[in-house]
Amino acid sequence: MSECIEFFPASSDEKAKAAVGGPVMAATNWLDEVSTCVAGELERLGWYRERSVDVSLWAAEITGDGFGFFGVARQFLESFGGMELVRSDGTGSLVVDPTEVQGYRDVPFVGWPARFDQQFCPIGVWDDIHSVFVGSAGLVLTCLDAGYTRRVADSPAEALHAFLCGDRSRLL
């Protein structure tokens, strides 16, 4: 898989697409697109827009394991890395740490790029058992194993809504 550790500006979409082997999410700040509910939940959890964590160790591990590390994954991990995003009703949480994703070396994720036309990067774990991945074009998936992949949302902003505010049954 491609190793791509840069945020692609919108003017280089073709370069980005070639580097990750499929479409990439436009270089917009998808955080501007979160719902009012998500904004409130993130504030409740202590998150702030200027938050940025160093992702260099995660980037090295992710690319070393054969995954791409592209703009949307970098932005998500820089913004939320190391946090546990717990629903206000206590019915679930997203641990944003790609090293918590278990078993991805044993499961044939190699079929995902062809199936979904984008590369994927692990970003964390939902409810301690569902691995969470973000695609280079923004698609967010959860999986329990290769036979149980669930499409959560078409963008990280929509996924945060599903994880923090939406119908929990969509995630299981």
RAJO-V734470 format. One record per residue. SS is DSSP state (H for helix, E for strand, - for the rest). Layout:
SS
SS
//
This chain:
-
-
-
-
-
-
-
-
-
H
H
H
H
H
H
H
H
H
H
H
-
-
-
-
-
-
-
-
-
H
H
H
H
-
-
H
H
H
H
H
H
H
H
H
-
-
-
-
-
-
-
-
-
-
-
H
H
H
H
H
H
H
H
H
-
-
-
-
-
-
H
H
H
H
H
H
H
H
H
H
-
-
-
E
E
E
-
-
-
-
-
-
E
E
E
-
-
H
H
H
-
-
-
-
-
-
-
-
H
H
H
H
H
H
H
H
-
-
-
E
E
E
E
E
E
E
-
-
-
E
E
E
E
E
E
-
-
-
-
E
E
E
E
-
-
-
-
-
E
E
E
E
E
-
-
H
H
H
H
H
H
H
H
H
-
-
-
H
H
H
H
-
//
